[in-house]
């Protein structure tokens, strides 16, 4: 079990290149190189699609907020059209983000990202979105605090939590992060 976990931490080993490398002929070396060359552009394209989709999430949130403002100002048809189109774009973005994550799921097993950088950026965005409410967002996260994973995944999780907190807060949202280490003890199967 420990060996399998260590293998997972090191990253995937079942790629086409790894399977082909098990053969020991000169042609398999050529096959390995051409397999890697064929796979890289596809993986890169999926990653770029994921980056683009994630980059569009914040502008869509701004557009959704503008649709609410338009509706409040009596421009109901415009607001309805904007809201409908924003939801269509969100569904497409969510689809492409999920696809990109699935394709890259093992590629960045050991990567780490800063919680404070992500929380600060999200707080700035959400302050703009909720500017009319006079909401304050305090980020109390140590600068050296990081998590294992991709920044996009962290920002999506934090973004969902903070968006909900901002929606229901009266005047203030406080982001506090702490870590706790857990000890594992083997008890002989009991």
C-alpha positions, 0 to 999 in steps of 0.5 A: 500500500505504501509503495502504491501511494509513493508511486501516486506521489511520484506521478503517473507511470502508465503513459504510452511512453512508459508502456512502450519503453518496456520493449527493448528494441531500437524501433521502440525507442523511436515509437516512444519519442513519436508517442510523446511528440503526438501526446504533448500538443494534445495535452498542451491544448487541453491545458490552454483550454482550461486556462482560458476557461478559468480566465473567463470565470471572473469576467462572467461574474462581472457580467452577471452582476451587471445583468442584476444592475440592469434588471434593477434599473428596469431593463428586464429584457436586457438583463434576462438576455445577459443572464441567459447568455452568461449561464450558457458560457458558464456551462461551457466553461465548467465543461472545459475546466472539468475536461482539462482537469481530468486530462491533467489529473496526474501531471501535477501531483506534487505542485503547491500553491499559495493560499494567501495569493489566491485568497487576496486575488479573490477578495479584490474581485469580490469587493468589486462585485459587492461594492454597492453593499459596502462589504469588507473582506479581511484575508488573515492567511499566513504568506507561507501557507500553501496547499498541494494542488493546482492554483485553479482548483484552489481558486475555484473552491475558495471562490465558491466559499467566498462568493457564498459568504459574500452573498449572505454576509451583512457587512464583513467576511473574514478569511482565516486559514490554519493547518493542523498536522495529523499523526497516523498510527498503525494499530495492527488492523484493529 
